[in-house]
Amino acid sequence: MSVEQRIPQRFIGPLGVLSLFVGLASIVMGFIFSVIGLTVFFGLNGLQGATSTDGVIVMVTGIALVGVSYLGYKGFMRFAT
């Protein structure tokens, strides 16, 4: 039994829209986090207490959010029929 058969028909459209919003929000946040992580890593933002390790952590979080945006896109393509 596929996922589409287990979910009631009236929820499939809203799940597609929700997946689209999750994908869009996470790609925007992923881009912002990646850019902030790069600036912290290279010391371009002038923060005194930030280390390059902090920049890497923020950058990896941004890359993970880009992965979540891909999952949101795949969910939109599956449920928005």
Buried (B, 14 or more C-beta within 10 A) or exposed (E): EEEEEEEEEEEBEEBBEBBBEBBBBBBEBBBEBBEBBBBBBEEEEEEEEBEEEBBBBBBEBBEEBBEBBEEBBEBBEBBBE
